[in-house]
């Protein structure tokens, strides 16, 4: 899976959790990509069965993959934050 596809999955997952589906322009802006790149990523995700490109919504398999990616990223961020705090405390 390409990085932009993973980013789109996570963005759609977060938007679904907030109960506000993003429009294509808002999603493009949020991800910092152009409309053609977003459309291409959505079509690729649709071919894999993870999203519906026309509505920019996750399918159930897409929801599962996006939830796993989101949790993995959150865990990675927590680990990085802990390392930064440890380095700061050791430097003090």
C-alpha positions in Angstrom: 0.0 0.0 0.0 1.3 3.4 -0.9 1.8 6.1 1.7 -0.9 8.3 0.3 -3.4 5.4 0.4 -2.6 4.8 4.1 -3.0 8.5 4.8 -6.4 8.6 3.0 -7.6 5.5 5.0 -6.6 7.1 8.3 -8.2 10.4 7.4 -11.4 8.8 6.4 -11.3 6.7 9.6 -10.9 9.8 11.7 -13.6 11.7 9.9 -16.0 8.7 10.3 -15.3 8.7 14.1 -16.1 12.4 14.2 -19.4 11.7 12.3 -18.6 14.2 9.6 -17.7 12.9 6.2 -15.2 15.1 4.4 -15.8 16.4 1.0 -13.0 15.9 -1.6 -11.7 19.4 -1.3 -11.5 19.2 2.5 -9.8 15.8 2.4 -7.3 17.1 -0.2 -6.6 20.1 2.0 -6.3 18.0 5.1 -3.8 15.6 3.5 -1.9 18.3 1.6 -2.4 16.6 -1.8 -4.0 17.6 -5.0 -7.4 16.4 -6.2 -5.9 14.1 -8.9 -3.7 12.4 -6.3 -6.6 11.9 -3.9 -8.9 10.6 -6.7 -6.2 8.1 -7.7 -5.7 6.9 -4.1 -9.4 6.5 -3.6 -9.8 4.5 -6.8 -6.9 2.3 -5.7 -8.5 1.8 -2.3 -11.8 1.0 -4.0 -10.1 -1.7 -6.2 -8.8 -3.3 -3.0 -12.3 -3.1 -1.4 -11.3 -0.6 1.3 -13.3 2.4 0.2 -16.1 3.7 -2.0 -14.4 6.3 -4.3 -17.6 8.1 -5.3 -18.6 8.7 -1.7 -15.2 8.8 -0.1 -16.3 6.4 2.7 -14.7 3.3 4.1 -16.0 -0.2 3.6 -16.0 -2.6 6.5 -12.7 -4.1 5.5 -11.4 -0.6 5.0 -12.6 0.4 8.4 -10.6 -2.6 9.9 -7.4 -1.7 8.1 -7.8 2.0 8.9 -8.4 1.3 12.5 -5.2 -0.9 12.7 -3.2 1.8 10.9 -4.5 4.5 13.2 -3.7 2.5 16.3 -0.2 1.6 15.0 0.5 5.3 14.3 -0.8 6.3 17.7 1.4 3.7 19.4 4.4 5.0 17.3 3.7 8.6 18.3 3.5 7.6 22.0 6.8 5.8 21.8 8.5 8.7 20.1 7.1 11.2 22.7 8.4 9.0 25.5 11.8 8.9 24.0 11.9 12.7 23.6 10.9 13.1 27.3 13.5 10.6 28.4 16.2 12.4 26.4 15.2 15.8 27.9 15.2 14.4 31.4 18.7 12.9 30.9 20.0 16.1 29.4 18.8 18.1 32.4 
